[in-house]
């Protein structure tokens, strides 16, 4: 029986540091890692009025960014902190509106291949209502020395 373990060095603190200290694109959202497991990451997304649309609903960019970041971190739980996988595609279905409350987003790796990774992410209200569902594909770029292209 093969045990499914976190990649060496991957901890909640290490991933949170990646978000808050080393990734400028995530800082405005103030994502907080709630939990990680091998191939899974759950983020808490605090409510921020800067991301509120007219009518009091949470902007879709918040759901999509949370899903993208949660999947990025879920992959790192399997491949390590230095993995360079990038988003290739994301399909999002908005099911209900988020309104003036924190949300959570959980991403799960469904298949981790040598180059491609497929997964899903779901965003929930604090009451457990499914707000958005995302299907994501990530690609692990080839090392520069194997592409034959310029560095």
N, C-alpha and C positions, 0 to 999 in steps of 0.2 A: 504494500500500500504506500503510495507516494503522498507525503504530507505537503499541504499547500501553505507555504510560509511567505512572510514579508521578505522582500529583498534586503540584504544586509545593509544596515545604516538607515533604513527608512523607518521613521517614527513620526508621530503626530507633530512633535516639536520641530523636527527637521523640515517637514512639509510646510508647517506654518511659517517657519523662517523663510522658506523659499517664496511664499506668498507676500509676506510683509516686508522683507528686507531686500529681496533679490528680483522681484518681478513688478516693475512699475505699472504694468497694464492691469494688475489686479487690485492695487491699493485703494482706488476710489470706491470699490464695492465692500471693503472691510470684511471679506470672507473669513469665517472662523471654521476650522476643521473640527467637526464633532466626533468623528470616528473614522478609522481605517481598518480594513481587513485585506488579505491578499486579493487583489483585483477589484477592490471597492473603496470608495471614499464618500463620506457624507459631509457636506458643508452646511453651516448655518449662514444665512444671508440676512443681515440685519436690515430692517426697514430704513430707507433713506429718502426723505422727501425730494431730493434732487432727481430721483428716478421715477417720480410720480407723474403720470400723464393726466391731462385734463379729465375730470370725471372721477378722480381719486383712485385710479387703477395703476398697478405697477407696470412699468414699461417692459416690453418683451425682451429688450436687450439684457435685462437683469437675469431672466430665466436662461437665455441662451449662453450668456457668459458664465453663469454658475454651472451649467451643464458641461460646457467646454472645459472649464477649469477642474471640475470634479473628475471628469474623465482623464484629463492630463495627469492628475495626481493618482488616480486609480491605476493607471499604467505604470507610474513610477513605483507603486507598491510591488509590482512584479519585476520590473526591469532595472530599478535603481534610480537614484537621484539625478544621475547624469544622463539619463535617457533623453534623446533628442527628437522623439516622436512629435509629429505635427498633425493638425487637423486636416483631413482631406475632404470630408463631407459631414454635414449635419442636417438632419431632417427634424423639424420641430412641429409639434402639434400643440397649440394652445387650447386647453380644455375649459379652463375657468380663469377668472381674473383674480389676481392677488390684490389685496387692499390693506394698506396701512398696518402691516404686521410683518414680522420676520417670516422667511420661508426656509425650508430645507431642500437640499438637492443631493440625491444619491446617485452615483454613477457606478456601473458594474461592467467589468470586462466580460464579454461573452466568448470571444475567441481571440487568442493572442498568437499570431503567426510570426514567422521570421521577419516579415516586412510590414504586414498589415495587422491592425487590431480593430475589432468590431465590438461595440458596446452600446449600452442604453443608459439614459439618465432620466430620472423623474424628479419633478419639483412638487413639493407639498406645502399646503398651508399649515399653520400651527395646529389646526384642528384635524389634520390628517387628510384633507381633501386634495386629490390629485389635480394640480393646476396645469402642468405641461409635461409632455413626454417627448424625449429626444432619442434618435438613433444616430450614432456617431461612428465614423471610420477615421482612424489615425494611420499614418505611415511613418515608418522609421527610415529616414533618409540614408542613402548609401554613403559610406565614408568617402570623403573627397578624393582619396588616393585611388579609389576603384572606379570613379566615374569617367576618368580620362579628360575631364574638363579643367578649366583654369581654376586656381584656388581663389 
